[in-house]
Amino acid sequence: MPGTIGRVIVLCVLLPSVACDSPAPDGAVPGSSPAPDGPPLAAETLHDDLTARARRLAAAPYEPPGDDLPPALAGLDYDQYRSIRFRPEAALWKGAARFELQLFHPGFIHREPVRLHLVEHGRITMVPFDPARFRYDGPAAPAAAAVGPATGHAGFRVHYPLNDAAIKDETAVFLGASYFRLLGRGHVHGLSSRGLAIDTALESGEEFPLFREFWLVRPAPDAAALTFHALLDSRSVAGAYRFVLEPGAPTTLDVEARLFARADVAKLGVAPLSSMFLYGRNRLRAFDDFRPQVHDSDGLLLHAADGEWIWRPLGNGPDVQLAAFPGAAPRGFGLVQRERRFESYLDAEARYDRRPSEWIEPLGADWGSGRVELLEFQVDSEFADNVAAYWVPDEPFTAGAERAYRYRLSTFDARLPDQTLAQVERTSIGRDALPGQPDAPPPSRRRMVVDFGPLPAAVADPGGAGAPPPVEAVLDASSGQVSDLVVQPLPEARGWRAAFRLEPAAGAPAELRLYLHRGGRRVSETWNYVWHPEHVRH
């Protein structure tokens, strides 16, 4: 699996052309945002000033980004681009704070530089491009002659003593459109986040907003949190963002977004996540690969407004799948890498067992009604993301409208501290027939097996006289017939198994929901899965 640069590059290649802006006046960084009329920004009121700037920007016609990067940079191939390396000794705030900033060079597909500013000692200054901060190794050597003070940067990454007090590890990366990635303690890069998604999975095509500029506030020498701001822009929306990053276990990023519609938005995607699922235990097609599983995330976890915890395993089927979970604003949702054992992947380089999970928690004002959407589509390689999750509000976002959202992103491993119910550990699916069985049922009839982890302590051993109530399952199917439902404990007190038979209706997908209860009390999250009969290869 590629590292930061490689994965973001692959992701951007799959997207429609996105860019950062048109050339800036007066020799400023190309690609920076237009400068709408208004008072200058002040460090003390930066978020409010950026909000006013975003409002003015949305009221003006959209200026599409230019593409004026010198050919020597725009024409770089992947190997040339990755041979341009930032010099760690040139990091911003080096030796002056626990946080340090390293910068990304423009080139290859990162053709529209963004403008970076530092907010220090009550002043705002632009970060000039300095080629001395970079090494142009091997095939990248010719690029050194094509850069100058106005070249600009492609993005930045934040370093912090995350895993070792003596080493400043990468903990956040902002690179490409509005994409960013977070790392918690012990993690390696996996899924991505975005500032905003627009018109995802619509026939009209998706619009990819981008962060045009960033303002990075210098932290105190011993600060454990970093504050920075961004200006987002696209054909339909402009926005002012405020971020507060606190690395650790978990790493958290508090986001405050103030959005302004320049045009009607058919679908607004708030707090979007992007990930990759190639195959797992419930694979539908064969991969000639020694690794048992390959994925950055293996499920969507949703904590609904009514308190229900829902687990939706991910897939890589032949069709585009768009699932909606409607209702009041959720208490949280996220994409999870629940399987954390190395033996489940056997990849000593990619280390899928160390990929982060990420949780979105709404803060402040009620987000209202809407739906969490889960988008999945087929890929044949681990180098392309094929999963997205985001919140879609019911209220239309029309030209001239304003909207504000606050939420917290948190990294974690397999389990959230607040999720105390039994979790789904694995989903296994196969033909419901015995080996050599005469008159075997048709291949369409399936045996569905759902394994849960241990029950919560309060119900695992309820105490009292007599035998505890049995653990039972509640099962529902939107189509077809389900039967032969059996619940049994797994060996060595590892949890509980629920298994059943599914006879699908011809040509109709079956949405399945199953959870465990004991003595009238729900003791597990809800397993939610959609089975498509046509995906079975006979």
C-alpha positions in Angstrom: 0.0 0.0 0.0 1.5 3.4 -0.9 2.2 6.0 1.7 0.8 9.5 2.1 1.7 10.8 -1.4 1.0 7.6 -3.2 -2.5 7.0 -1.8 -3.6 10.6 -2.3 -2.3 10.6 -5.8 -4.2 7.5 -6.7 -7.4 8.9 -5.1 -7.1 12.2 -7.0 -6.5 10.4 -10.3 -9.9 8.8 -10.0 -11.6 12.1 -9.4 -12.7 14.7 -12.0 -10.1 17.4 -12.5 -9.9 19.5 -9.3 -7.9 22.6 -8.8 -7.2 25.3 -6.3 -7.8 28.6 -8.0 -6.7 31.1 -10.6 -3.5 33.0 -10.5 -3.2 35.5 -7.7 -2.4 39.1 -8.3 0.7 41.0 -7.6 3.0 38.0 -7.9 1.3 36.1 -5.1 1.1 32.3 -5.0 -0.7 31.0 -8.1 -3.8 29.0 -7.2 -4.7 31.1 -4.2 -8.2 32.3 -3.7 -9.6 35.4 -5.3 -9.4 38.4 -3.0 -13.0 39.7 -2.6 -13.4 43.3 -1.5 -13.5 43.7 2.3 -11.3 44.6 5.3 -8.0 42.7 5.9 -8.0 39.7 8.1 -7.1 40.1 11.8 -5.5 37.4 13.9 -7.8 38.1 16.8 -11.0 37.7 14.8 -9.8 35.3 12.1 -12.7 32.9 12.0 -15.3 35.6 11.8 -13.2 37.5 9.2 -12.9 34.3 7.1 -16.7 33.8 7.5 -17.3 37.2 6.1 -14.8 36.5 3.2 -16.6 33.2 2.4 -19.9 34.9 2.4 -18.6 37.5 -0.1 -17.0 34.9 -2.2 -20.2 32.9 -2.5 -22.0 36.1 -3.6 -19.6 36.6 -6.5 -19.4 34.5 -9.6 -17.2 31.4 -9.3 -13.7 31.8 -10.6 -12.5 28.3 -11.8 -8.9 27.5 -10.9 -6.1 28.2 -13.3 -3.5 25.7 -14.4 -0.3 27.7 -14.7 2.2 25.4 -13.1 5.4 25.3 -15.1 5.5 22.3 -17.5 8.6 21.0 -15.7 6.4 20.5 -12.6 3.1 19.7 -14.2 4.8 17.0 -16.3 6.4 15.1 -13.4 5.5 11.5 -13.2 5.0 9.6 -10.0 8.6 8.5 -9.5 9.9 12.0 -10.2 7.4 13.6 -7.8 8.1 11.2 -5.0 11.8 12.0 -5.4 11.1 15.6 -4.2 11.5 15.4 -0.4 11.0 18.0 2.3 14.0 18.5 4.5 12.9 17.7 8.1 15.4 20.2 9.5 13.5 22.9 7.6 10.2 22.3 9.3 8.2 25.3 10.4 8.4 25.9 14.2 11.4 23.5 14.4 12.6 23.4 18.0 10.1 26.0 19.1 7.0 23.9 19.7 5.8 20.3 20.1 4.1 20.8 16.7 6.1 21.1 13.5 4.9 21.6 9.9 6.3 20.0 6.8 5.2 21.2 3.3 4.3 19.4 0.1 5.8 20.5 -3.2 3.5 21.1 -6.2 3.8 18.9 -9.2 2.5 15.8 -10.9 -1.3 15.9 -10.2 -1.0 18.5 -7.5 -0.9 21.3 -10.1 -2.8 24.2 -8.4 -0.9 25.3 -5.3 -2.7 26.5 -2.2 -1.7 29.5 -0.2 -0.4 29.0 3.4 -0.3 31.6 6.1 1.2 31.7 9.6 -0.6 33.5 12.4 2.2 34.4 14.9 2.4 37.1 17.5 -0.8 38.8 16.4 0.4 39.0 12.7 -0.6 37.1 9.6 2.2 36.4 7.1 2.3 34.2 4.0 4.6 31.3 3.8 6.9 31.9 0.8 8.0 29.0 -1.3 11.7 28.2 -0.6 13.3 25.5 -2.8 16.0 25.2 -0.1 13.4 23.4 2.0 13.3 20.5 -0.5 15.7 17.9 -1.9 15.4 17.2 -5.6 16.8 13.7 -5.7 17.6 11.6 -8.8 14.9 12.0 -11.5 13.5 15.1 -9.8 16.7 17.1 -10.3 15.4 19.0 -13.4 12.4 20.3 -11.4 14.7 22.4 -9.2 15.3 24.8 -12.1 11.5 25.4 -12.6 10.7 26.8 -9.1 10.7 30.3 -7.7 9.2 32.4 -4.9 5.7 32.3 -6.5 5.6 28.5 -6.9 3.5 27.9 -3.8 2.8 24.6 -1.9 0.5 21.7 -2.5 -0.4 21.1 1.1 1.1 20.4 4.5 1.4 17.8 7.2 1.6 18.1 11.0 4.2 16.4 13.1 4.0 15.8 16.8 5.5 13.4 19.4 2.6 11.0 18.9 4.2 7.6 19.7 7.6 8.6 21.2 8.4 11.7 23.2 11.7 12.0 21.2 10.2 11.6 17.7 7.8 13.9 16.0 5.6 11.6 13.9 3.1 12.6 11.2 -0.3 13.0 12.7 -2.3 14.9 10.1 -2.0 15.5 6.3 -3.9 18.1 4.2 -3.3 17.4 0.5 -5.5 17.5 -2.5 -9.0 19.2 -2.9 -10.5 19.1 0.6 -9.0 15.8 1.6 -7.1 15.2 4.9 -6.0 12.2 6.9 -5.5 11.7 10.6 -3.3 9.3 12.6 -3.8 8.2 16.2 -1.2 6.5 18.3 0.1 3.3 16.7 -1.7 3.9 13.4 -0.5 3.9 9.8 -2.3 5.8 7.0 -5.7 4.4 5.9 -9.0 6.1 5.4 -9.4 9.8 4.5 -11.7 12.6 5.5 -12.9 15.5 3.4 -14.1 19.0 4.2 -17.3 18.6 2.2 -18.9 16.4 -0.4 -21.3 17.7 -3.1 -23.6 15.7 -5.3 -22.0 12.3 -4.5 -23.5 9.4 -6.4 -25.7 11.6 -8.6 -25.9 11.1 -12.3 -25.0 14.8 -12.8 -21.5 14.0 -11.4 -19.8 14.8 -8.2 -18.4 18.3 -7.4 -15.1 18.4 -5.4 -14.6 21.5 -3.3 -11.1 22.4 -2.4 -9.3 24.3 0.4 -7.8 27.3 -1.3 -5.9 28.8 1.6 -4.9 27.8 5.2 -4.0 29.9 8.2 -1.9 28.1 10.8 -1.8 29.5 14.3 1.6 29.1 16.0 1.1 27.1 19.2 2.7 27.8 22.5 5.9 25.7 23.0 4.2 23.2 25.3 0.8 23.2 23.6 -1.0 19.9 23.0 -3.4 21.2 20.5 -3.0 23.1 17.2 -5.5 25.5 15.7 -5.7 26.4 12.0 -8.3 27.8 9.6 -9.2 27.2 5.9 -11.1 28.8 3.1 -13.1 26.3 1.0 -14.5 27.0 -2.4 -16.2 25.3 -5.3 -18.7 26.0 -8.1 -21.6 25.7 -5.6 -20.3 26.4 -2.1 -17.8 28.6 -0.3 -17.0 28.1 3.4 -14.9 29.1 6.4 -13.4 26.3 8.5 -11.8 26.2 11.9 -9.9 23.1 13.0 -8.5 22.2 16.4 -6.2 19.2 16.3 -5.2 17.3 19.4 -3.0 14.2 18.7 -3.0 11.2 20.9 -5.0 8.0 21.6 -7.4 9.1 20.2 -6.3 11.9 17.9 -9.2 14.3 17.7 -10.0 17.1 15.2 -12.8 19.5 16.1 -14.3 21.1 13.0 -16.4 24.2 12.7 -17.7 24.8 9.2 -19.7 27.8 8.1 -21.0 27.2 4.6 -22.6 29.6 2.0 -24.4 28.3 -1.1 -23.4 30.1 -4.4 -25.8 27.8 -6.3 -28.4 25.2 -5.5 -26.9 22.0 -4.2 -28.7 18.8 -5.0 -27.0 16.8 -2.3 -24.8 18.2 0.5 -22.5 15.7 2.1 -21.4 16.7 5.6 -18.3 15.2 7.4 -17.5 12.8 4.5 -15.2 9.8 5.0 -13.5 7.8 2.2 -12.0 4.4 2.4 -11.1 1.2 0.6 -12.6 -2.4 0.8 -11.1 -4.9 -1.7 -12.1 -8.1 0.0 -12.7 -9.7 3.4 -14.1 -12.7 5.0 -17.4 -12.3 3.2 -15.8 -11.9 -0.3 -18.0 -12.5 -3.3 -15.3 -13.2 -5.8 -11.9 -14.8 -5.8 -8.6 -12.8 -5.6 -5.3 -14.6 -6.5 -3.6 -13.2 -3.4 -1.8 -14.7 -0.4 -3.4 -12.2 1.9 -6.7 -13.4 3.6 -8.2 -9.8 3.7 -7.4 -6.5 2.1 -9.2 -3.3 3.3 -8.7 0.0 5.1 -12.2 -0.4 6.8 -14.5 -3.3 7.2 -17.8 -1.7 8.3 -19.9 1.3 8.9 -20.8 1.9 12.5 -23.9 4.1 13.2 -25.2 5.3 16.6 -28.7 6.4 15.7 -30.6 9.2 17.4 -32.8 6.6 19.3 -29.7 5.0 20.8 -29.5 2.0 18.5 -26.0 0.9 17.4 -25.9 -0.4 13.8 -23.1 -2.3 12.1 -23.1 -2.6 8.3 -20.3 -4.8 6.9 -18.6 -3.4 3.8 -18.5 -5.2 0.4 -17.0 -5.0 -3.1 -19.9 -6.1 -5.3 -20.3 -5.7 -9.0 -22.8 -2.8 -8.8 -22.8 0.6 -7.2 -24.5 0.3 -3.9 -26.0 3.4 -2.1 -27.5 2.7 1.3 -29.4 5.3 3.3 -30.0 5.4 7.1 -32.7 8.1 7.5 -33.9 9.8 10.7 -32.9 12.5 13.1 -29.3 13.5 13.3 -27.2 10.5 14.6 -25.3 10.6 17.8 -22.3 9.5 15.6 -21.2 7.5 12.7 -17.9 6.3 11.2 -15.9 3.8 9.1 -14.2 1.2 11.2 -11.3 -1.2 10.8 -12.6 -3.7 13.4 -10.3 -6.6 12.5 -7.0 -5.8 14.2 -5.1 -9.1 14.0 -2.1 -9.3 11.8 -3.0 -12.9 10.9 -6.2 -11.6 9.2 -4.1 -9.7 6.6 -0.6 -11.2 6.6 0.7 -8.0 5.0 3.9 -7.0 6.7 4.3 -3.8 4.6 0.8 -2.3 4.3 -0.1 -3.3 7.9 -3.9 -3.2 7.4 -4.2 -4.3 11.1 -3.0 -0.9 12.1 -5.2 1.3 9.9 -7.3 3.8 11.9 -11.0 3.8 12.4 -12.6 7.2 12.4 -15.7 8.5 14.3 -17.9 11.6 13.5 -19.7 13.1 16.5 -22.0 16.1 15.9 -21.5 18.9 18.4 -23.5 22.0 19.3 -26.7 22.7 17.4 -29.0 19.9 16.2 -28.2 18.9 12.7 -31.9 18.2 12.1 -33.3 15.4 10.1 -31.6 13.7 7.2 -29.7 10.5 6.5 -26.3 8.9 6.7 -25.4 7.6 3.3 -23.0 4.7 2.5 -21.7 4.5 -1.0 -19.9 1.4 -2.3 -18.7 0.5 -5.7 -16.5 -2.2 -7.3 -12.7 -1.9 -7.6 -10.1 -4.5 -8.6 -7.2 -2.9 -6.8 -6.3 -1.8 -3.3 -4.9 1.5 -4.7 -8.4 3.0 -5.2 -10.9 4.1 -2.6 -14.4 2.6 -3.2 -16.3 3.5 0.0 -17.7 6.8 1.2 -19.9 7.8 4.2 -21.4 11.2 5.0 -24.4 13.0 6.4 -27.1 14.4 4.1 -29.5 16.9 5.6 -33.1 16.9 4.5 -33.3 20.7 4.4 -32.4 21.9 0.9 -29.2 24.0 0.5 -30.2 26.6 -2.1 -28.4 29.6 -3.5 -28.0 32.3 -0.9 -28.5 30.0 2.0 -26.1 29.7 5.0 -25.4 26.6 7.1 -23.1 25.9 10.1 -21.9 22.5 11.3 -19.7 21.5 14.3 -18.4 18.0 14.8 -15.5 16.1 16.2 -13.5 13.4 14.3 -11.8 10.8 16.5 -9.5 8.0 15.7 -9.8 4.7 17.4 -9.1 1.0 16.9 -11.8 -1.7 17.0 -14.2 -0.3 19.7 -15.4 3.0 20.9 -15.5 3.5 24.7 -19.2 4.3 24.6 -20.1 1.2 22.7 -20.6 -1.4 25.5 -22.8 -3.9 23.6 -21.6 -7.1 22.0 -20.0 -6.2 18.7 -20.2 -8.1 15.4 -16.9 -9.8 15.0 -17.4 -11.5 11.6 -19.9 -12.2 8.9 -19.6 -15.4 7.0 -21.8 -16.5 4.0 -21.9 -19.7 2.1 -24.2 -22.1 0.2 -26.7 -23.8 2.5 -25.9 -27.4 1.6 -23.8 -30.3 3.0 -20.9 -31.7 1.0 -22.1 -34.4 -1.3 -25.7 -33.8 -0.3 -28.1 -35.6 -2.7 -30.8 -33.3 -4.2 -29.0 -30.3 -2.8 -30.9 -27.0 -2.6 -30.1 -24.4 -5.3 -27.0 -22.3 -4.9 -29.1 -19.3 -4.3 -30.1 -20.6 -0.8 -27.6 -19.2 1.6 -26.3 -19.9 5.2 -25.7 -16.7 7.0 -23.5 -16.8 10.0 -23.0 -13.8 12.3 -20.5 -14.0 15.2 -20.8 -11.5 18.1 -18.2 -10.8 20.7 -18.8 -11.3 24.5 -21.9 -9.9 26.0 -21.8 -6.8 28.3 -20.7 -7.8 31.8 -24.1 -6.8 33.3 -26.0 -9.4 31.3 -23.3 -12.0 30.7 -23.7 -13.2 34.2 -26.9 -11.7 35.6 -26.6 -13.6 38.9 -29.6 -14.5 41.0 -31.2 -17.9 41.6 -31.7 -20.3 38.7 -30.4 -20.4 35.2 -30.0 -17.1 33.4 -32.5 -16.3 30.6 -31.4 -17.6 27.2 -29.7 -15.5 24.6 -32.0 -15.1 21.6 -32.0 -13.3 18.3 -34.4 -11.0 16.6 -34.2 -11.3 12.8 -35.9 -9.4 10.1 -35.7 -9.6 6.3 -37.1 -7.2 3.7 -37.7 -9.9 1.2 -37.3 -13.7 0.7 -37.7 -16.2 3.5 -35.5 -16.8 6.6 -35.6 -19.9 8.7 -33.6 -22.3 10.9 -32.4 -19.4 13.2 -30.0 -20.8 15.8 -28.1 -18.9 18.6 -25.2 -20.7 20.4 -22.2 -19.7 22.4 -18.8 -19.8 20.8 -16.0 -21.9 22.4 -13.9 -20.5 25.2 -16.5 -17.8 26.0 -15.5 -15.9 22.9 -19.0 -14.7 22.2 -22.2 -15.8 20.5 -23.1 -17.1 17.0 -26.4 -16.5 15.2 -26.9 -18.5 12.1 -29.9 -18.8 9.7 -31.0 -19.9 6.3 -32.0 -17.3 3.6 -34.0 -18.2 0.6 -33.9 -15.0 -1.5 -36.8 -13.8 -3.6 -35.9 -14.1 -7.3 -34.1 -10.9 -8.4 -34.8 -9.0 -5.2 -32.2 -7.9 -2.7 -32.8 -8.8 0.9 -32.0 -6.3 3.7 -31.3 -8.2 6.8 -31.3 -7.0 10.4 -30.4 -9.1 13.4 -29.5 -8.5 17.1 -29.3 -10.4 20.3 -31.3 -10.0 23.5 -31.5 -11.7 26.9 -34.4 -11.4 29.2 -36.0 -8.7 27.1 -32.9 -6.6 27.1 -30.9 -5.8 23.9 -27.4 -7.1 24.4 -25.8 -6.5 21.0 -25.5 -4.0 18.2 -27.7 -4.5 15.2 -26.2 -6.4 12.3 -27.5 -4.9 9.0 -26.6 -6.5 5.7 -28.0 -6.4 2.2 -27.8 -9.7 0.2 -28.0 -9.5 -3.6 -28.9 -13.0 -5.1 -27.5 -12.0 -8.5 -24.0 -11.6 -7.0 -23.6 -15.3 -6.5 -21.5 -16.9 -9.2 -22.9 -20.4 -9.8 
